[in-house]
Amino acid sequence: MFEVELLLSAYSTTSIQDAAQFLEVSEEDATNYVLLRGWTVDPASQILTVTKKATVKWQKLDPDELQRLTEYIFHLEH
């Protein structure tokens, strides 16, 4: 669901009611859907807490590693 990705990027918390409206599903379905994706819910306040995905950090290759990789790919292609 693309809408869930929008919720992930826009909010750290949101109400169950707002999430259900945004996803165009019932509150129960919205709650179950996001709980399966690792979000948490506070039953007292009816607030969902978004669990953000870990960001991937790019690692720089040193020039020697890049050269070896280039040679390996060249070898595979020829």
N, CA, C and O atoms as a Tripos MOL2 file, in Angstrom:
@<TRIPOS>MOLECULE
protein
  312   311    78     0     0
PROTEIN
NO_CHARGES

@<TRIPOS>ATOM
      1 N           0.8390   -1.1900    0.0000 N.3       1 MET1
      2 CA          0.0000    0.0000    0.0000 C.3       1 MET1
      3 C           0.8790    1.2460    0.0000 C.2       1 MET1
      4 O           1.6530    1.4780    0.9290 O.2       1 MET1
      5 N           0.7490    2.0200   -1.0290 N.am      2 PHE2
      6 CA          1.5120    3.2520   -1.1540 C.3       2 PHE2
      7 C           1.1640    4.2310   -0.0370 C.2       2 PHE2
      8 O           2.0230    4.9790    0.4320 O.2       2 PHE2
      9 N          -0.0990    4.2220    0.3870 N.am      3 GLU3
     10 CA         -0.5600    5.1450    1.4180 C.3       3 GLU3
     11 C           0.1840    4.9360    2.7330 C.2       3 GLU3
     12 O           0.4580    5.8940    3.4550 O.2       3 GLU3
     13 N           0.5150    3.6670    3.0440 N.am      4 VAL4
     14 CA          1.2410    3.3880    4.2780 C.3       4 VAL4
     15 C           2.6300    4.0050    4.2200 C.2       4 VAL4
     16 O           3.1240    4.5090    5.2290 O.2       4 VAL4
     17 N           3.2610    3.9730    3.0640 N.am      5 GLU5
     18 CA          4.5690    4.6070    2.9180 C.3       5 GLU5
     19 C           4.4670    6.1130    3.1550 C.2       5 GLU5
     20 O           5.3710    6.7190    3.7310 O.2       5 GLU5
     21 N           3.3730    6.7090    2.7130 N.am      6 LEU6
     22 CA          3.1650    8.1390    2.9760 C.3       6 LEU6
     23 C           3.0120    8.4000    4.4670 C.2       6 LEU6
     24 O           3.5740    9.3600    4.9940 O.2       6 LEU6
     25 N           2.2470    7.5400    5.1510 N.am      7 LEU7
     26 CA          2.1020    7.6900    6.5990 C.3       7 LEU7
     27 C           3.4530    7.5680    7.2900 C.2       7 LEU7
     28 O           3.7710    8.3330    8.2000 O.2       7 LEU7
     29 N           4.2450    6.5930    6.8430 N.am      8 LEU8
     30 CA          5.5730    6.3900    7.4330 C.3       8 LEU8
     31 C           6.4440    7.6230    7.3080 C.2       8 LEU8
     32 O           7.1450    7.9990    8.2470 O.2       8 LEU8
     33 N           6.3960    8.2500    6.1450 N.am      9 SER9
     34 CA          7.2730    9.3920    5.9290 C.3       9 SER9
     35 C           6.7480   10.6790    6.5520 C.2       9 SER9
     36 O           7.5190   11.6010    6.8200 O.2       9 SER9
     37 N           5.4440   10.7460    6.7830 N.am     10 ALA10
     38 CA          4.8580   11.9980    7.2630 C.3      10 ALA10
     39 C           4.6660   12.0710    8.7710 C.2      10 ALA10
     40 O           4.6850   13.1640    9.3360 O.2      10 ALA10
     41 N           4.4840   10.9390    9.4340 N.am     11 TYR11
     42 CA          4.1040   10.9590   10.8480 C.3      11 TYR11
     43 C           4.9810   10.0360   11.6920 C.2      11 TYR11
     44 O           5.4970    9.0260   11.2130 O.2      11 TYR11
     45 N           5.1310   10.4070   12.9450 N.am     12 SER12
     46 CA          5.7180    9.4810   13.9140 C.3      12 SER12
     47 C           4.6100    8.8820   14.7770 C.2      12 SER12
     48 O           4.7540    7.7770   15.3000 O.2      12 SER12
     49 N           3.4960    9.6180   14.9260 N.am     13 THR13
     50 CA          2.2880    9.0960   15.5770 C.3      13 THR13
     51 C           1.0780    9.6180   14.8120 C.2      13 THR13
     52 O           1.1220   10.6740   14.1810 O.2      13 THR13
     53 N           0.0100    8.8520   14.8860 N.am     14 THR14
     54 CA         -1.2520    9.2710   14.2790 C.3      14 THR14
     55 C          -2.3770    8.5250   14.9770 C.2      14 THR14
     56 O          -2.1520    7.4680   15.5660 O.2      14 THR14
     57 N          -3.5620    9.0580   14.9150 N.am     15 SER15
     58 CA         -4.6880    8.3790   15.5450 C.3      15 SER15
     59 C          -5.1530    7.2300   14.6540 C.2      15 SER15
     60 O          -4.9580    7.2440   13.4390 O.2      15 SER15
     61 N          -5.7650    6.2490   15.2790 N.am     16 ILE16
     62 CA         -6.3200    5.1260   14.5210 C.3      16 ILE16
     63 C          -7.3740    5.6490   13.5470 C.2      16 ILE16
     64 O          -7.4410    5.2070   12.4000 O.2      16 ILE16
     65 N          -8.1860    6.5810   14.0050 N.am     17 GLN17
     66 CA         -9.2350    7.1470   13.1590 C.3      17 GLN17
     67 C          -8.6450    7.8210   11.9240 C.2      17 GLN17
     68 O          -9.1220    7.6010   10.8110 O.2      17 GLN17
     69 N          -7.6140    8.6390   12.1120 N.am     18 ASP18
     70 CA         -6.9860    9.3210   10.9720 C.3      18 ASP18
     71 C          -6.3400    8.3300   10.0140 C.2      18 ASP18
     72 O          -6.4420    8.4860    8.7970 O.2      18 ASP18
     73 N          -5.6770    7.3170   10.5520 N.am     19 ALA19
     74 CA         -5.0380    6.3100    9.7010 C.3      19 ALA19
     75 C          -6.0920    5.5620    8.8900 C.2      19 ALA19
     76 O          -5.8960    5.3090    7.7020 O.2      19 ALA19
     77 N          -7.2060    5.2090    9.5230 N.am     20 ALA20
     78 CA         -8.2760    4.5000    8.8260 C.3      20 ALA20
     79 C          -8.8700    5.3540    7.7060 C.2      20 ALA20
     80 O          -9.1420    4.8580    6.6120 O.2      20 ALA20
     81 N          -9.0670    6.6280    7.9890 N.am     21 GLN21
     82 CA         -9.5930    7.5200    6.9520 C.3      21 GLN21
     83 C          -8.6070    7.6350    5.7990 C.2      21 GLN21
     84 O          -8.9980    7.5790    4.6330 O.2      21 GLN21
     85 N          -7.3510    7.7930    6.1200 N.am     22 PHE22
     86 CA         -6.3320    7.9580    5.0880 C.3      22 PHE22
     87 C          -6.2160    6.7050    4.2280 C.2      22 PHE22
     88 O          -6.0650    6.7950    3.0100 O.2      22 PHE22
     89 N          -6.2880    5.5330    4.8650 N.am     23 LEU23
     90 CA         -6.1630    4.2650    4.1460 C.3      23 LEU23
     91 C          -7.4780    3.8010    3.5330 C.2      23 LEU23
     92 O          -7.5140    2.8350    2.7710 O.2      23 LEU23
     93 N          -8.5690    4.5080    3.8780 N.am     24 GLU24
     94 CA         -9.9050    4.1890    3.3750 C.3      24 GLU24
     95 C         -10.3280    2.7690    3.7460 C.2      24 GLU24
     96 O         -10.8280    2.0120    2.9130 O.2      24 GLU24
     97 N         -10.1110    2.4260    5.0250 N.am     25 VAL25
     98 CA        -10.5240    1.1410    5.5810 C.3      25 VAL25
     99 C         -11.1210    1.3910    6.9660 C.2      25 VAL25
    100 O         -11.0830    2.5100    7.4760 O.2      25 VAL25
    101 N         -11.6680    0.3430    7.5600 N.am     26 SER26
    102 CA        -12.2190    0.4850    8.9080 C.3      26 SER26
    103 C         -11.0850    0.6960    9.9120 C.2      26 SER26
    104 O          -9.9250    0.4110    9.6180 O.2      26 SER26
    105 N         -11.4290    1.1910   11.0850 N.am     27 GLU27
    106 CA        -10.4190    1.3990   12.1310 C.3      27 GLU27
    107 C          -9.7920    0.0760   12.5390 C.2      27 GLU27
    108 O          -8.5880    0.0050   12.7850 O.2      27 GLU27
    109 N         -10.6060   -0.9710   12.6100 N.am     28 GLU28
    110 CA        -10.0780   -2.2900   12.9770 C.3      28 GLU28
    111 C          -9.0980   -2.7950   11.9200 C.2      28 GLU28
    112 O          -8.0300   -3.3080   12.2560 O.2      28 GLU28
    113 N          -9.4580   -2.6510   10.6440 N.am     29 ASP29
    114 CA         -8.5640   -3.0990    9.5680 C.3      29 ASP29
    115 C          -7.2710   -2.2810    9.5410 C.2      29 ASP29
    116 O          -6.1880   -2.8290    9.3380 O.2      29 ASP29
    117 N          -7.3890   -0.9790    9.7450 N.am     30 ALA30
    118 CA         -6.2020   -0.1240    9.7630 C.3      30 ALA30
    119 C          -5.2810   -0.5250   10.9090 C.2      30 ALA30
    120 O          -4.0660   -0.6170   10.7330 O.2      30 ALA30
    121 N          -5.8550   -0.7600   12.0710 N.am     31 THR31
    122 CA         -5.0620   -1.1580   13.2410 C.3      31 THR31
    123 C          -4.3600   -2.4820   12.9880 C.2      31 THR31
    124 O          -3.1590   -2.6060   13.2270 O.2      31 THR31
    125 N          -5.1010   -3.4680   12.5060 N.am     32 ASN32
    126 CA         -4.4960   -4.7750   12.2300 C.3      32 ASN32
    127 C          -3.3960   -4.6790   11.1820 C.2      32 ASN32
    128 O          -2.3460   -5.3080   11.3150 O.2      32 ASN32
    129 N          -3.6400   -3.8930   10.1440 N.am     33 TYR33
    130 CA         -2.6740   -3.7420    9.0600 C.3      33 TYR33
    131 C          -1.3490   -3.1680    9.5600 C.2      33 TYR33
    132 O          -0.2800   -3.6920    9.2470 O.2      33 TYR33
    133 N          -1.4260   -2.0960   10.3340 N.am     34 VAL34
    134 CA         -0.1770   -1.4620   10.7790 C.3      34 VAL34
    135 C           0.4980   -2.2630   11.8950 C.2      34 VAL34
    136 O           1.7230   -2.2370   12.0120 O.2      34 VAL34
    137 N          -0.2820   -2.9710   12.7130 N.am     35 LEU35
    138 CA          0.3260   -3.8120   13.7460 C.3      35 LEU35
    139 C           1.1480   -4.9290   13.1140 C.2      35 LEU35
    140 O           2.1960   -5.3070   13.6390 O.2      35 LEU35
    141 N           0.6770   -5.4550   11.9930 N.am     36 LEU36
    142 CA          1.4390   -6.4840   11.2780 C.3      36 LEU36
    143 C           2.7630   -5.9530   10.7320 C.2      36 LEU36
    144 O           3.6790   -6.7240   10.4480 O.2      36 LEU36
    145 N           2.8560   -4.6490   10.5910 N.am     37 ARG37
    146 CA          4.0720   -4.0180   10.0880 C.3      37 ARG37
    147 C           4.9500   -3.4610   11.2020 C.2      37 ARG37
    148 O           5.8890   -2.7060   10.9480 O.2      37 ARG37
    149 N           4.6350   -3.8400   12.4390 N.am     38 GLY38
    150 CA          5.4990   -3.4780   13.5520 C.3      38 GLY38
    151 C           5.1730   -2.1830   14.2670 C.2      38 GLY38
    152 O           5.9030   -1.7900   15.1770 O.2      38 GLY38
    153 N           4.0990   -1.5060   13.8870 N.am     39 TRP39
    154 CA          3.7130   -0.2980   14.5930 C.3      39 TRP39
    155 C           3.1670   -0.6890   15.9550 C.2      39 TRP39
    156 O           2.8400   -1.8530   16.1840 O.2      39 TRP39
    157 N           3.0670    0.2670   16.8500 N.am     40 THR40
    158 CA          2.4790    0.0050   18.1590 C.3      40 THR40
    159 C           1.2200    0.8460   18.3140 C.2      40 THR40
    160 O           1.0590    1.8780   17.6630 O.2      40 THR40
    161 N           0.3250    0.3800   19.1970 N.am     41 VAL41
    162 CA         -0.9180    1.1010   19.4330 C.3      41 VAL41
    163 C          -1.1080    1.2580   20.9290 C.2      41 VAL41
    164 O          -0.8820    0.3280   21.7040 O.2      41 VAL41
    165 N          -1.5270    2.4550   21.3200 N.am     42 ASP42
    166 CA         -1.8960    2.7200   22.7060 C.3      42 ASP42
    167 C          -3.4190    2.6450   22.7750 C.2      42 ASP42
    168 O          -4.1030    3.5550   22.3080 O.2      42 ASP42
    169 N          -3.9550    1.5700   23.3520 N.am     43 PRO43
    170 CA         -5.4110    1.4110   23.3760 C.3      43 PRO43
    171 C          -6.1390    2.5350   24.1060 C.2      43 PRO43
    172 O          -7.2680    2.8740   23.7510 O.2      43 PRO43
    173 N          -5.5160    3.1040   25.1050 N.am     44 ALA44
    174 CA         -6.1750    4.1620   25.8820 C.3      44 ALA44
    175 C          -6.3720    5.4270   25.0570 C.2      44 ALA44
    176 O          -7.4460    6.0280   25.0750 O.2      44 ALA44
    177 N          -5.3280    5.8270   24.3340 N.am     45 SER45
    178 CA         -5.4110    7.0770   23.5650 C.3      45 SER45
    179 C          -5.7880    6.8480   22.1070 C.2      45 SER45
    180 O          -6.0620    7.8050   21.3820 O.2      45 SER45
    181 N          -5.8060    5.5770   21.6650 N.am     46 GLN46
    182 CA         -6.0940    5.2410   20.2710 C.3      46 GLN46
    183 C          -5.0680    5.8660   19.3140 C.2      46 GLN46
    184 O          -5.4000    6.2810   18.2040 O.2      46 GLN46
    185 N          -3.8180    5.9200   19.7780 N.am     47 ILE47
    186 CA         -2.7340    6.4940   18.9810 C.3      47 ILE47
    187 C          -1.8240    5.3830   18.4780 C.2      47 ILE47
    188 O          -1.4280    4.4940   19.2330 O.2      47 ILE47
    189 N          -1.5000    5.4490   17.1890 N.am     48 LEU48
    190 CA         -0.5440    4.5350   16.5720 C.3      48 LEU48
    191 C           0.8200    5.1960   16.5620 C.2      48 LEU48
    192 O           0.9420    6.3770   16.2380 O.2      48 LEU48
    193 N           1.8350    4.4420   16.9130 N.am     49 THR49
    194 CA          3.2070    4.9380   16.8230 C.3      49 THR49
    195 C           3.8790    4.2310   15.6670 C.2      49 THR49
    196 O           3.9640    3.0030   15.6310 O.2      49 THR49
    197 N           4.3500    5.0200   14.7270 N.am     50 VAL50
    198 CA          4.9630    4.5040   13.5070 C.3      50 VAL50
    199 C           6.3590    3.9720   13.8150 C.2      50 VAL50
    200 O           7.1550    4.6310   14.4840 O.2      50 VAL50
    201 N           6.6380    2.7870   13.3230 N.am     51 THR51
    202 CA          7.9810    2.2280   13.4320 C.3      51 THR51
    203 C           8.6740    2.4670   12.1050 C.2      51 THR51
    204 O           8.3180    1.8740   11.0870 O.2      51 THR51
    205 N           9.6540    3.3310   12.1290 N.am     52 LYS52
    206 CA         10.3830    3.6720   10.9030 C.3      52 LYS52
    207 C          11.3260    2.5510   10.5310 C.2      52 LYS52
    208 O          11.8920    1.8800   11.3930 O.2      52 LYS52
    209 N          11.4860    2.3580    9.2310 N.am     53 LYS53
    210 CA         12.4580    1.3850    8.7410 C.3      53 LYS53
    211 C          13.8520    1.9560    8.9500 C.2      53 LYS53
    212 O          14.0710    3.1640    8.8660 O.2      53 LYS53
    213 N          14.7780    1.0620    9.2230 N.am     54 ALA54
    214 CA         16.1630    1.5010    9.3750 C.3      54 ALA54
    215 C          16.6640    2.0390    8.0380 C.2      54 ALA54
    216 O          16.4050    1.4640    6.9810 O.2      54 ALA54
    217 N          17.3690    3.1280    8.1110 N.am     55 THR55
    218 CA         17.9130    3.6930    6.8850 C.3      55 THR55
    219 C          19.2130    3.0000    6.5250 C.2      55 THR55
    220 O          20.0050    2.6250    7.3890 O.2      55 THR55
    221 N          19.4070    2.8430    5.2490 N.am     56 VAL56
    222 CA         20.6180    2.2010    4.7580 C.3      56 VAL56
    223 C          21.6500    3.2820    4.4880 C.2      56 VAL56
    224 O          21.3880    4.2550    3.7810 O.2      56 VAL56
    225 N          22.8060    3.0950    5.0550 N.am     57 LYS57
    226 CA         23.8880    4.0420    4.8140 C.3      57 LYS57
    227 C          24.8110    3.4500    3.7590 C.2      57 LYS57
    228 O          25.2170    2.2900    3.8390 O.2      57 LYS57
    229 N          25.1240    4.2580    2.7900 N.am     58 TRP58
    230 CA         26.0100    3.8030    1.7310 C.3      58 TRP58
    231 C          27.4440    3.8280    2.2210 C.2      58 TRP58
    232 O          27.8810    4.7550    2.9020 O.2      58 TRP58
    233 N          28.1390    2.8080    1.8620 N.am     59 GLN59
    234 CA         29.5400    2.7120    2.2480 C.3      59 GLN59
    235 C          30.3890    3.0220    1.0180 C.2      59 GLN59
    236 O          30.1470    2.4930   -0.0670 O.2      59 GLN59
    237 N          31.3520    3.8590    1.1970 N.am     60 LYS60
    238 CA         32.2330    4.1960    0.0900 C.3      60 LYS60
    239 C          33.2150    3.0600   -0.1330 C.2      60 LYS60
    240 O          33.7540    2.4850    0.8130 O.2      60 LYS60
    241 N          33.4320    2.7520   -1.3930 N.am     61 LEU61
    242 CA         34.4390    1.7590   -1.7520 C.3      61 LEU61
    243 C          35.7910    2.4480   -1.8700 C.2      61 LEU61
    244 O          35.9020    3.5720   -2.3600 O.2      61 LEU61
    245 N          36.7980    1.7500   -1.4130 N.am     62 ASP62
    246 CA         38.1100    2.3410   -1.6540 C.3      62 ASP62
    247 C          38.4790    2.0490   -3.1080 C.2      62 ASP62
    248 O          37.9400    1.1110   -3.6950 O.2      62 ASP62
    249 N          39.3690    2.8150   -3.6930 N.am     63 PRO63
    250 CA         39.7050    2.6700   -5.1120 C.3      63 PRO63
    251 C          40.1760    1.2600   -5.4880 C.2      63 PRO63
    252 O          39.8900    0.7970   -6.5920 O.2      63 PRO63
    253 N          40.8880    0.5750   -4.5990 N.am     64 ASP64
    254 CA         41.3530   -0.7760   -4.9090 C.3      64 ASP64
    255 C          40.1700   -1.7450   -5.0340 C.2      64 ASP64
    256 O          40.1480   -2.5820   -5.9360 O.2      64 ASP64
    257 N          39.2020   -1.6350   -4.1450 N.am     65 GLU65
    258 CA         38.0260   -2.5010   -4.2210 C.3      65 GLU65
    259 C          37.2380   -2.2190   -5.4980 C.2      65 GLU65
    260 O          36.7600   -3.1460   -6.1520 O.2      65 GLU65
    261 N          37.1050   -0.9660   -5.8460 N.am     66 LEU66
    262 CA         36.3900   -0.5960   -7.0540 C.3      66 LEU66
    263 C          37.1080   -1.1420   -8.2910 C.2      66 LEU66
    264 O          36.4590   -1.6140   -9.2250 O.2      66 LEU66
    265 N          38.4160   -1.0810   -8.3010 N.am     67 GLN67
    266 CA         39.1850   -1.6070   -9.4180 C.3      67 GLN67
    267 C          38.9880   -3.1210   -9.5470 C.2      67 GLN67
    268 O          38.7920   -3.6280  -10.6520 O.2      67 GLN67
    269 N          39.0410   -3.8430   -8.4210 N.am     68 ARG68
    270 CA         38.8430   -5.2990   -8.4550 C.3      68 ARG68
    271 C          37.4430   -5.6430   -8.9480 C.2      68 ARG68
    272 O          37.2720   -6.5780   -9.7310 O.2      68 ARG68
    273 N          36.4630   -4.9100   -8.5050 N.am     69 LEU69
    274 CA         35.0940   -5.1340   -8.9420 C.3      69 LEU69
    275 C          34.9580   -4.8740  -10.4420 C.2      69 LEU69
    276 O          34.3160   -5.6460  -11.1540 O.2      69 LEU69
    277 N          35.5530   -3.8080  -10.9100 N.am     70 THR70
    278 CA         35.5140   -3.4790  -12.3340 C.3      70 THR70
    279 C          36.1630   -4.5900  -13.1560 C.2      70 THR70
    280 O          35.6150   -5.0050  -14.1770 O.2      70 THR70
    281 N          37.3130   -5.0670  -12.7220 N.am     71 GLU71
    282 CA         38.0070   -6.1340  -13.4410 C.3      71 GLU71
    283 C          37.1790   -7.4210  -13.4400 C.2      71 GLU71
    284 O          37.1380   -8.1350  -14.4420 O.2      71 GLU71
    285 N          36.5300   -7.7110  -12.3340 N.am     72 TYR72
    286 CA         35.7100   -8.9140  -12.2330 C.3      72 TYR72
    287 C          34.5280   -8.8420  -13.1990 C.2      72 TYR72
    288 O          34.2350   -9.8120  -13.8970 O.2      72 TYR72
    289 N          33.8600   -7.7140  -13.2380 N.am     73 ILE73
    290 CA         32.7210   -7.5500  -14.1380 C.3      73 ILE73
    291 C          33.1770   -7.5870  -15.5920 C.2      73 ILE73
    292 O          32.5180   -8.1880  -16.4410 O.2      73 ILE73
    293 N          34.2770   -6.9580  -15.8670 N.am     74 PHE74
    294 CA         34.8280   -6.9920  -17.2250 C.3      74 PHE74
    295 C          35.0940   -8.4390  -17.6430 C.2      74 PHE74
    296 O          34.7830   -8.8380  -18.7650 O.2      74 PHE74
    297 N          35.6660   -9.2110  -16.7350 N.am     75 HIS75
    298 CA         35.9600  -10.6300  -17.0070 C.3      75 HIS75
    299 C          34.6700  -11.4190  -17.2780 C.2      75 HIS75
    300 O          34.6480  -12.2770  -18.1600 O.2      75 HIS75
    301 N          33.6090  -11.1380  -16.5340 N.am     76 LEU76
    302 CA         32.3360  -11.8280  -16.7340 C.3      76 LEU76
    303 C          31.6890  -11.4770  -18.0730 C.2      76 LEU76
    304 O          31.0330  -12.3140  -18.6930 O.2      76 LEU76
    305 N          31.8740  -10.2690  -18.4980 N.am     77 GLU77
    306 CA         31.2440   -9.8170  -19.7430 C.3      77 GLU77
    307 C          31.9990  -10.2560  -20.9900 C.2      77 GLU77
    308 O          31.4340  -10.2500  -22.0840 O.2      77 GLU77
    309 N          33.2810  -10.6400  -20.8440 N.am     78 HIS78
    310 CA         34.0680  -10.9890  -22.0360 C.3      78 HIS78
    311 C          34.5340  -12.3870  -21.9870 C.2      78 HIS78
    312 O          35.2090  -12.8450  -22.9090 O.2      78 HIS78
@<TRIPOS>BOND
     1     1     2 1
     2     2     3 1
     3     3     4 2
     4     3     5 am
     5     5     6 1
     6     6     7 1
     7     7     8 2
     8     7     9 am
     9     9    10 1
    10    10    11 1
    11    11    12 2
    12    11    13 am
    13    13    14 1
    14    14    15 1
    15    15    16 2
    16    15    17 am
    17    17    18 1
    18    18    19 1
    19    19    20 2
    20    19    21 am
    21    21    22 1
    22    22    23 1
    23    23    24 2
    24    23    25 am
    25    25    26 1
    26    26    27 1
    27    27    28 2
    28    27    29 am
    29    29    30 1
    30    30    31 1
    31    31    32 2
    32    31    33 am
    33    33    34 1
    34    34    35 1
    35    35    36 2
    36    35    37 am
    37    37    38 1
    38    38    39 1
    39    39    40 2
    40    39    41 am
    41    41    42 1
    42    42    43 1
    43    43    44 2
    44    43    45 am
    45    45    46 1
    46    46    47 1
    47    47    48 2
    48    47    49 am
    49    49    50 1
    50    50    51 1
    51    51    52 2
    52    51    53 am
    53    53    54 1
    54    54    55 1
    55    55    56 2
    56    55    57 am
    57    57    58 1
    58    58    59 1
    59    59    60 2
    60    59    61 am
    61    61    62 1
    62    62    63 1
    63    63    64 2
    64    63    65 am
    65    65    66 1
    66    66    67 1
    67    67    68 2
    68    67    69 am
    69    69    70 1
    70    70    71 1
    71    71    72 2
    72    71    73 am
    73    73    74 1
    74    74    75 1
    75    75    76 2
    76    75    77 am
    77    77    78 1
    78    78    79 1
    79    79    80 2
    80    79    81 am
    81    81    82 1
    82    82    83 1
    83    83    84 2
    84    83    85 am
    85    85    86 1
    86    86    87 1
    87    87    88 2
    88    87    89 am
    89    89    90 1
    90    90    91 1
    91    91    92 2
    92    91    93 am
    93    93    94 1
    94    94    95 1
    95    95    96 2
    96    95    97 am
    97    97    98 1
    98    98    99 1
    99    99   100 2
   100    99   101 am
   101   101   102 1
   102   102   103 1
   103   103   104 2
   104   103   105 am
   105   105   106 1
   106   106   107 1
   107   107   108 2
   108   107   109 am
   109   109   110 1
   110   110   111 1
   111   111   112 2
   112   111   113 am
   113   113   114 1
   114   114   115 1
   115   115   116 2
   116   115   117 am
   117   117   118 1
   118   118   119 1
   119   119   120 2
   120   119   121 am
   121   121   122 1
   122   122   123 1
   123   123   124 2
   124   123   125 am
   125   125   126 1
   126   126   127 1
   127   127   128 2
   128   127   129 am
   129   129   130 1
   130   130   131 1
   131   131   132 2
   132   131   133 am
   133   133   134 1
   134   134   135 1
   135   135   136 2
   136   135   137 am
   137   137   138 1
   138   138   139 1
   139   139   140 2
   140   139   141 am
   141   141   142 1
   142   142   143 1
   143   143   144 2
   144   143   145 am
   145   145   146 1
   146   146   147 1
   147   147   148 2
   148   147   149 am
   149   149   150 1
   150   150   151 1
   151   151   152 2
   152   151   153 am
   153   153   154 1
   154   154   155 1
   155   155   156 2
   156   155   157 am
   157   157   158 1
   158   158   159 1
   159   159   160 2
   160   159   161 am
   161   161   162 1
   162   162   163 1
   163   163   164 2
   164   163   165 am
   165   165   166 1
   166   166   167 1
   167   167   168 2
   168   167   169 am
   169   169   170 1
   170   170   171 1
   171   171   172 2
   172   171   173 am
   173   173   174 1
   174   174   175 1
   175   175   176 2
   176   175   177 am
   177   177   178 1
   178   178   179 1
   179   179   180 2
   180   179   181 am
   181   181   182 1
   182   182   183 1
   183   183   184 2
   184   183   185 am
   185   185   186 1
   186   186   187 1
   187   187   188 2
   188   187   189 am
   189   189   190 1
   190   190   191 1
   191   191   192 2
   192   191   193 am
   193   193   194 1
   194   194   195 1
   195   195   196 2
   196   195   197 am
   197   197   198 1
   198   198   199 1
   199   199   200 2
   200   199   201 am
   201   201   202 1
   202   202   203 1
   203   203   204 2
   204   203   205 am
   205   205   206 1
   206   206   207 1
   207   207   208 2
   208   207   209 am
   209   209   210 1
   210   210   211 1
   211   211   212 2
   212   211   213 am
   213   213   214 1
   214   214   215 1
   215   215   216 2
   216   215   217 am
   217   217   218 1
   218   218   219 1
   219   219   220 2
   220   219   221 am
   221   221   222 1
   222   222   223 1
   223   223   224 2
   224   223   225 am
   225   225   226 1
   226   226   227 1
   227   227   228 2
   228   227   229 am
   229   229   230 1
   230   230   231 1
   231   231   232 2
   232   231   233 am
   233   233   234 1
   234   234   235 1
   235   235   236 2
   236   235   237 am
   237   237   238 1
   238   238   239 1
   239   239   240 2
   240   239   241 am
   241   241   242 1
   242   242   243 1
   243   243   244 2
   244   243   245 am
   245   245   246 1
   246   246   247 1
   247   247   248 2
   248   247   249 am
   249   249   250 1
   250   250   251 1
   251   251   252 2
   252   251   253 am
   253   253   254 1
   254   254   255 1
   255   255   256 2
   256   255   257 am
   257   257   258 1
   258   258   259 1
   259   259   260 2
   260   259   261 am
   261   261   262 1
   262   262   263 1
   263   263   264 2
   264   263   265 am
   265   265   266 1
   266   266   267 1
   267   267   268 2
   268   267   269 am
   269   269   270 1
   270   270   271 1
   271   271   272 2
   272   271   273 am
   273   273   274 1
   274   274   275 1
   275   275   276 2
   276   275   277 am
   277   277   278 1
   278   278   279 1
   279   279   280 2
   280   279   281 am
   281   281   282 1
   282   282   283 1
   283   283   284 2
   284   283   285 am
   285   285   286 1
   286   286   287 1
   287   287   288 2
   288   287   289 am
   289   289   290 1
   290   290   291 1
   291   291   292 2
   292   291   293 am
   293   293   294 1
   294   294   295 1
   295   295   296 2
   296   295   297 am
   297   297   298 1
   298   298   299 1
   299   299   300 2
   300   299   301 am
   301   301   302 1
   302   302   303 1
   303   303   304 2
   304   303   305 am
   305   305   306 1
   306   306   307 1
   307   307   308 2
   308   307   309 am
   309   309   310 1
   310   310   311 1
   311   311   312 2
@<TRIPOS>SUBSTRUCTURE
     1 MET1         2 RESIDUE 1 A MET
     2 PHE2         6 RESIDUE 1 A PHE
     3 GLU3        10 RESIDUE 1 A GLU
     4 VAL4        14 RESIDUE 1 A VAL
     5 GLU5        18 RESIDUE 1 A GLU
     6 LEU6        22 RESIDUE 1 A LEU
     7 LEU7        26 RESIDUE 1 A LEU
     8 LEU8        30 RESIDUE 1 A LEU
     9 SER9        34 RESIDUE 1 A SER
    10 ALA10       38 RESIDUE 1 A ALA
    11 TYR11       42 RESIDUE 1 A TYR
    12 SER12       46 RESIDUE 1 A SER
    13 THR13       50 RESIDUE 1 A THR
    14 THR14       54 RESIDUE 1 A THR
    15 SER15       58 RESIDUE 1 A SER
    16 ILE16       62 RESIDUE 1 A ILE
    17 GLN17       66 RESIDUE 1 A GLN
    18 ASP18       70 RESIDUE 1 A ASP
    19 ALA19       74 RESIDUE 1 A ALA
    20 ALA20       78 RESIDUE 1 A ALA
    21 GLN21       82 RESIDUE 1 A GLN
    22 PHE22       86 RESIDUE 1 A PHE
    23 LEU23       90 RESIDUE 1 A LEU
    24 GLU24       94 RESIDUE 1 A GLU
    25 VAL25       98 RESIDUE 1 A VAL
    26 SER26      102 RESIDUE 1 A SER
    27 GLU27      106 RESIDUE 1 A GLU
    28 GLU28      110 RESIDUE 1 A GLU
    29 ASP29      114 RESIDUE 1 A ASP
    30 ALA30      118 RESIDUE 1 A ALA
    31 THR31      122 RESIDUE 1 A THR
    32 ASN32      126 RESIDUE 1 A ASN
    33 TYR33      130 RESIDUE 1 A TYR
    34 VAL34      134 RESIDUE 1 A VAL
    35 LEU35      138 RESIDUE 1 A LEU
    36 LEU36      142 RESIDUE 1 A LEU
    37 ARG37      146 RESIDUE 1 A ARG
    38 GLY38      150 RESIDUE 1 A GLY
    39 TRP39      154 RESIDUE 1 A TRP
    40 THR40      158 RESIDUE 1 A THR
    41 VAL41      162 RESIDUE 1 A VAL
    42 ASP42      166 RESIDUE 1 A ASP
    43 PRO43      170 RESIDUE 1 A PRO
    44 ALA44      174 RESIDUE 1 A ALA
    45 SER45      178 RESIDUE 1 A SER
    46 GLN46      182 RESIDUE 1 A GLN
    47 ILE47      186 RESIDUE 1 A ILE
    48 LEU48      190 RESIDUE 1 A LEU
    49 THR49      194 RESIDUE 1 A THR
    50 VAL50      198 RESIDUE 1 A VAL
    51 THR51      202 RESIDUE 1 A THR
    52 LYS52      206 RESIDUE 1 A LYS
    53 LYS53      210 RESIDUE 1 A LYS
    54 ALA54      214 RESIDUE 1 A ALA
    55 THR55      218 RESIDUE 1 A THR
    56 VAL56      222 RESIDUE 1 A VAL
    57 LYS57      226 RESIDUE 1 A LYS
    58 TRP58      230 RESIDUE 1 A TRP
    59 GLN59      234 RESIDUE 1 A GLN
    60 LYS60      238 RESIDUE 1 A LYS
    61 LEU61      242 RESIDUE 1 A LEU
    62 ASP62      246 RESIDUE 1 A ASP
    63 PRO63      250 RESIDUE 1 A PRO
    64 ASP64      254 RESIDUE 1 A ASP
    65 GLU65      258 RESIDUE 1 A GLU
    66 LEU66      262 RESIDUE 1 A LEU
    67 GLN67      266 RESIDUE 1 A GLN
    68 ARG68      270 RESIDUE 1 A ARG
    69 LEU69      274 RESIDUE 1 A LEU
    70 THR70      278 RESIDUE 1 A THR
    71 GLU71      282 RESIDUE 1 A GLU
    72 TYR72      286 RESIDUE 1 A TYR
    73 ILE73      290 RESIDUE 1 A ILE
    74 PHE74      294 RESIDUE 1 A PHE
    75 HIS75      298 RESIDUE 1 A HIS
    76 LEU76      302 RESIDUE 1 A LEU
    77 GLU77      306 RESIDUE 1 A GLU
    78 HIS78      310 RESIDUE 1 A HIS
